[in-house]
Amino acid sequence: MKRLITVCCVCLGLASASPAWAQAEQHQHAPTPGAIKAGTVNFETSCNPSVKDDFNLAVAELHSFWFPEARALFEGVLKKDPQCAIAYWGIALTYWGNPFAGQRSPQTIATGKAVIEKGLATGSPTAREKGYLDAVAGLFSSADVTTQRARVVAYEGATEMVASLNKNDMEARIFWALAIAQTALPTDKTFAQNLKAAEVLEPLYKRNPNHPGLAHYIIHAYDVPALAAKALPAARAYADIAPSVPHALHMPSHTFTRVGEWKESVGTNIRSADEAEKSGGGLGEGLHARDYMTYAYLQMGMDAQAKSVVDHAMSVAGKAAAGPGAAGAPGANTFALAAIPARYAMERSQWAEATALKAMPAPNTPYTEAITHFARAIGFARSGKPAEAAADIARLAALRDREIEMKDAYWTEQVDIQRRGAEAWVMFAEGKKAEGLAAMAAVADAEDKTDKSAVTPGPLAPARELYGFMLLEDGKAREALVAFEAVTKKEPNRFLALYGAGKAAEAAKQTAKAKGYYRQIVEICKDAGTERPELQYARKMAK
């Protein structure tokens, strides 16, 4: 049966459960090929007209980062039309993968390079099609991870050239906009690249509301606290533009997380994780969705539901590791597998649990191993065993040094922020309170100058929030309140920031303000149980 590129407007609501919006995943059979709904795309090619529908569906899936499915379709196009050179462009991009992911392995580079070389030696591509192939060739021009940033920046220029030479090619402009967003630096608080990408995408989206790439890349372009609300229309539409695609179902939660809409985040990630597991080979996408899901549940105090996600994620990962093709997408897999249990411990302030976490070595993604060592070090410091954090802090320093070797500036800084934060809490726990406070304030300032990666819903523990709790423990309630309120502006509806603000306001004798924060917690956590002591306290004080 032919696979269709269409739009399906389905309800975001989930089947009944308690609460209804947080129903456990419904495992169904994978959709038949004709039921695939991935949005509306029209990518002009010089290939045989008989492959047009399959090629368009492949590009639609590519726009939603459904890489294995898109690759299979592009390969199917080549079976029908072996001279369709532009299909190799699509295959190469499926090997490059998520443009917002980390460093590519030498094997990935070699594979992509071979694909592009074959494409350039195939058939008679038009000048436009050769432009697409040449642009992607630059991404695979070196296996040296230290040159990846330069290659990505060059790719932006190459896609701009394709778009400028083919002014009627909407797809060229869309891929150019994605390349612009891909080069945005988390340290750029002018958001120049984000806004530049959005400027290209927004007018096209108004005219083409069913295009998956437009909705998707608008979410990425605005995926920073200051701009996130601008992405809400696209976020609320995208899941129904491409309801068959796991990543399309997950991506709205990037925006929902930024604005603190936790129920919406859980709902769309349930759909995403379910689709990823049904489709097979979706380990990385499913775990990525479950990381965001865990984060959202924990902000609502729904610890039992979060624990179910933790257990399920670990079970799925264990089964996959024992079977064929377990490698998957290493960045997404290893990050989620480290972050999910660490979040479950730290968001509940269960420091002994944090110290018992087991690190998983990740040679190609040192920053994912750092997650566990950071959680362990903070756990030791905050449970009164600061000396036992030494090994984890030393490992964080080694992982930072590995990131330096890889010339991965962003993750070098993030791992070092974790190291410095852990050291600050160790100093504070050892009685060097002034030194600890000064060190933690500097860490919070450093983190405020950067931003989270797309791979995560947020820092494992925001540095300024950690600083707030340190101030609160030291009896500096007014300063703590300032710190917590700063976090609530950047991370709306975040449980621990709100709870810290309530406690600080209460200690500062600002009773009305404290009650307001506690009431906000109670409202956000209205579907939660009674497991968390902080929630019990908020409910008592909100009356």
N, C-alpha and C positions, 0 to 999 in steps of 0.2 A: 504494500500500500504506500502511496506517495506521502512524504512527510510535508506538512503544510506550514507555511509561515503565516501566522494569524495572530489575532489578539483575543484574549479571553478575559472578560470582565467577571471575575469571581469574587465572592464576598471574602473579606479578610477575617471574618469570624470563624471560630473553630467549633467543632462539634461539642456537645455538652460534656462538662466535667465539673470539678469543684476546685477553683472557680472555672467558669466556662471558657474564659480566654486562655487558660493555662493548661488545656487538656494535654495529656501525654500523647506522644506521636502515634498516628494511625498508620501502621505499616501495611501498604497495599502493593499490588503488583505494579511493576514499572509500566508506564504508558506504552501503548503500541506506537510504532513510528508515525502513523497518521495523526496521532493525538498530540504530537510535540507542538507546543505553542511557545514561540520564542520572540515574537514581535514582527514588525514589518520592515524589511530591508530591500533595497534595489541597488545592487552593485553591478554596474555595467562591465562586461568582459567581451573579449574577442573570441571566446570559446564557443563550442558547438551549442546552439540554442537549446538542445535537449538537456543540458546540465544546468540551465539557468535557475530552476527552482532549488535544486540541491545546493548550488553555489550560494544563493542568497540565504538559505537556511544556515549554511556553514558560517557565513559572515555574521548572521544574527547571533548564533551561539558564541562566536568569537567575541562579539561585543559584550556578551554577558559572562565572559571568562569561563565558558564551558569547554575547556580545551580538548579533552579526549574525544568528546562527541563531535566537535568541529573538525578535528583532525581526521576522524573516520569519514566524515562527509567529503572533505577535500580530497582524501585518497580515493573515495568512490567516484568523484568527479574525474580524476585522472584515469581511472579504469575505463570510463565511458569516452573520455576525450584525452588521450595521452599527450596531446600537443597543447593542453591548457596550462601554459607556463605560470599564469598568475595564481593557480592553485597552490604552487609551491610557496608563494608569499604567505598564504594563509597557514600552511603547515608549519612554516618557520615561526610564525608568531605564536602558534600553539606550543611550541617548544620553549619560546622565550617566557611564556606564561604571564602571570599577574605582573603588570609593569610596576606596581608599587611594592613588590616583594624584594627580598635582599639580593645578595650576590649570586651570580649564576656559576654553576660548576663548570670545570673544563669539559666534562662530557656533554653538558647541555650546549656549550658553545660549539663544540665539534659537530654535534648533530645538526644544529641549526645552520652552521656554515655549509655543511654538505648539502642540505636541502636547498639553500639559496643558489649554490653553484649549479645544482641540477636544474633549477628553474631558469637560470640565465642561459643554460645550454639547450633549453627545450623550445620547440616550436618557433613561432614568430610573434612574440609579444609586441603590443603597441608601445609607443614611446611612453604613454601614461603608465602602462603595466610595468614596463621596465623601471620606471621611476619608483614605483612601489617596491619592487624587488631590490633595487639598489639601496633604498632607504633602510630596509630591514637588514641588508647585508652588513651595514655599519654596526649594528648591535652585536653581530657575531664575528667581528673582525679581529678580536683578540680574546684569548682565554685568561689574560692577566686581570684578576679581579680588581686590581688597583686602578685600572683604566675604565671601569664600568661607568662611573659618573660622566667622564668625558664622552664616552660612546653614546650615552643616553642624551646628553646635551646636543651632540652632533645629530642624533636621530631627530630631535625636535626641528633642527634646521632643515634636514632633508625632507621631512614631511611637510614643512611649510613650503618648500620649493615645489613639491608635487601639487599642493593645493593651489599655489599661485599660478602654475602652468596649466591647471585644469579647473578654471573658475566655475564651471557648471557641475563639478563633481562634489556632491555633498559628502560622500564618504571620505574623500580626501581631507575635507575640512574637519570632519569628526575625528579622524585618526590624528590629525595635527593637534586638535584641542586636547586629546588624550596625552599626546607627547608633551604638550605644554604643562599640563597638570602633573605629569610624571616627574618633571624637573623642579617642581616647587620645593623649596627648602623649608624644613620645619622651623628654622631660625628666622625666617623672613616674616616679620610681623606686619609688613605692608601688604602681604598676601598678593603681591603683584602677579605672579604666575597663576595663582588660583583665579583671580579676577579676569586675567587675560583669557584663560580657558573658558570661563563662564560667558565672557562676552561673545565668543565664537558660538557656543552651544545654545544659549538661551533663545536667540531668534529662530534657530533651526528647530528647536523643540516646540516652539509655538506653532510652527507650520507642520510639524511631523510628530504628533504626540504619541504615536505608537512605535516609534523607533527605539529599540532597546539601548543602543549606545548613547543616545542623547540623554535619556533619563539617568542612566548609569553614571556617565561621566560628569553630569551636573552634581550628583551626590558627592563624587570624589573631589570636584573642584571646590565645593563649599564645605569640605570635611575638616573644618577648624571651628573652634568655639565662636569666634566673632561673626562667622558667616553661615553657620549651620542652619539657622531658621530659613534662609533663602532656599534651601534644598527641600523643604517640606513638600511642596507640590509634586516634585519629581519622586521623592521618597514614597509618597502615598500612592503614586501611580505605577511605579516600576514593577512591583510584584505581580500586578495584573497584566502588565504588558508581556511578560515572559514567565508565566506561572509554571512552566515545565522545567525551568532552569534553577538549580539550587542557589547559585550565586545571586541571581536576580531576586530570589526570595530573601536572601540574607541582607543584601546591600541597604535596604531601607533602614535597617537597624543602626547603621553608621550615623544617620541623621537622628533617629529616635534616641540613641545614646547621648548624642551631643546636647539635645534639648531636654533630656530626662524623662522621656515617654517610655517608661519601663514595660508596661503591658504590651504596647505595640511592638517593642523590641522582642519580647518573649514570643509573641504570636507569630511574627514573620520568621523568626529563627527556628521555631518548631517546624514550620513548613519547609524551610530550607534544609534542615538536618534530615528530615524525613525523606525528602526528594533525593538528597545526596546518597543516603544509604540504600534507597530503592534502586537507584540507577547503577550501583556497583562502581567500584573504583573511586568513590567520592569521599574517601577517608579525610583528606585534608579539608575539603569544603565543609563536611559535616562537623568536624572538630572545631573549625573556625566559628561556625554558627553556634556551637555549644559553648564556646568561650564567651561570646557575647551574651548568650542566654543565661549562663551562670552569673555573669556580672549583673544582669538585669534582675534576676531573682533575688540576689543578695541585697540589692538596693531597696527592694520591697520587703525585706525581712523574711522572705519565703525560703527559709533555710532547708526545710525538708525537701522542697522541690529542687533546690540547688544541689543537695546531696544526691538526689536521684540522677541528675544530669552528670555529676562527677562520676558516679558509679557506672553509668551507661557509657560515658566517654572512655573510661579506662577499660571497660569490657570490650568495646568495639575495637579499640587500639590493640588490645592484647590478641584478639582473634585475627586481626589483620597482620600483625607482626608474625604470626605463626603460619600465614598462608602466602601464596605467590603474589608478587607485585606489591609487597608491603611498603616499599620505600615511599611511594606517593610523592607529595609535595613537601619536602623536608622542612622548609621554613614554617609553613602553616601548621604542619603536623607537630613538630617539636615545640613550637611556641605554645600551641593550645594545650598539649599534654603537660607542659610545665606550668602554664598559667592557671589552668582550671583548678587543680587541687591547691595551689598556692593562694588563689583568691578565696577559696572556700575557708581556708584557715584564717587569713589576714582580715577579711571583711567582717569576720565574726570575733575578731580579737582573741583568737584561740592560739596563744603563743606557743604552748607546748606542742600543739599539732604542727605548727610551722617548723619547729626544730626537728621534727621527725620526717620531714619531706625528703625524698630520695632524688638526688640530681641525676640527670641523664646526659652524658657527654654528647656534644653536638659539634664536631670539628668545623663544619661549614657555617654554623650559625652560633658562634659563642654567646651571643646575647640571649639565646633561649636557655642555655644552661645557667646563665647569670640570674635568671628569674628565681630559681630554687635557692641559690646561695644567698641572694638578697633576703628572701623570706626567712630562711633559717637564721641568718645573722640578726635580723630585727627580732625574730622570735626569741633568740637567746638573750638579747639585751633587755627586752621588755618582760621576760619571765624571771629576771634576776640572776641570769647566768652569763654576764657579759664576756667573761674570759673565754667561754666556749665558742664565741663567735669568731675567734681569731682565724681558724682554718678557712671559714667561709669568706671572710674579708680578704684573706690572701688569695683565694681562688678568684674572687671578683677582680683583683688587681691583675692576675694572670690573664683572665678573659678579656679585660680591657686592653692589655698589651697585645693580645692576639688580634683584636679589632683594629688596633693601630697598624699592625703588620699588614692587615688586609686593606688598609686605607679606607675603612668604612667610618667616615667622620661622625655620622649620626649615631650609630650604635656604640662607637667609642665613647661618646659623651654620655649616652644613656647609661651604659654600664658603669661609667665613672661616677655618675650621679648616685647610682645605687650604692657603690662602694663608699662614697663619702657620707651618704645618709646613714649607712650601717655604722660607720666609724663614729659619727656624731652621737648616735644612740648608745653606743658602747661607752663613750666618754661620759655621757649623762648618767648612765646606769652605774658607772664606777664612782660616781660622786663628783666628777669634774663638770658640774652643772653649767657654769658660765662658759667653759670651753665648748661643751656640747651644744648649748643654745646658739653660740656664735657660729659654730660649724654648720648647724642645721639651717640657720637663717641663710647662710651663703648657698647651701644646696638648693633651698627653695627658690632663691633668686635665679640660680642657674637654670633650674627646670622651667621656670616661668618664661625664660627666653627662647625655649624650644617648644616642641609640641609632640603629641603621640604619633606613632606610626599607624598606618592603616591596618596593620595586622592585629591591633589590640583595641579593645573598647576604651582603655584608659590605663594610666599607670597602675602598677600593682598596689601602690599606696602613694597618693600625691605627696610630694615632698613638703608642701606648705601645710597639708593636713597633719603630717607627722610632726612638723614644727609646732602646730597648734596644740597637739596633745602634750608635747614636751613643755611648752609654756604653761599649760594648764596644770601639769604635775608640779611645776615649780611655783605655783601660786600666782602666776601673772595672768589673771583672768582677762583683763581688758585687752592685753596684747594678743592673747589666744583668740579672743572673739574676732579681732581684726583678721587674723590668719584664717580662721574657719570661714568667715564671711567671704573672703577672697576666693576660697575654693568653691563655695556655693555659686558664685557668679560664673566661674569657669566650668564647673561640673554640676549643673543644676540637678536638684533632687537626689544628691548623693547622700546616702544614709549616715555614714560616719562624720561627714562634714556638718550635716545638720545637727546630729547628736552632739558633736563637739561644740557647735555654736550655742546649742541650748544649755549645755553644762557651763560653758564660759559665761554666758549672759546671766545664768542663775548665780554663779559665784561672784559676778560683778554687781549683784543686786539689781539687775535689770529684769525684773520679774515678768513684765508684760512681753518683752522680747523673747525671753526664755520660753514662755508658754506658747508663743507663736511658732517657734521652731519645733517644739514638741508636738503641737497640733499638726504641723506640716508632716512630720514623721508618721503620725497616726493615720493621716489621710493616705499617704503613699503606701503605707503598710496595712491597709484595711483588710487585705486578703491573707495576711500572715498569721502564723500560729503563735504560740507563746514560748518558743524555744529561746529566743534571744533576750538576755537580761536587760539590755539597753532599750529594747522595745517595750518591755514591761514597765520600765521606769518612765519612758516617754508617755505611755498611756496613763500612768498614774498622775504625772505632773501636768498633763494637758487638760485635766478636768477643771 
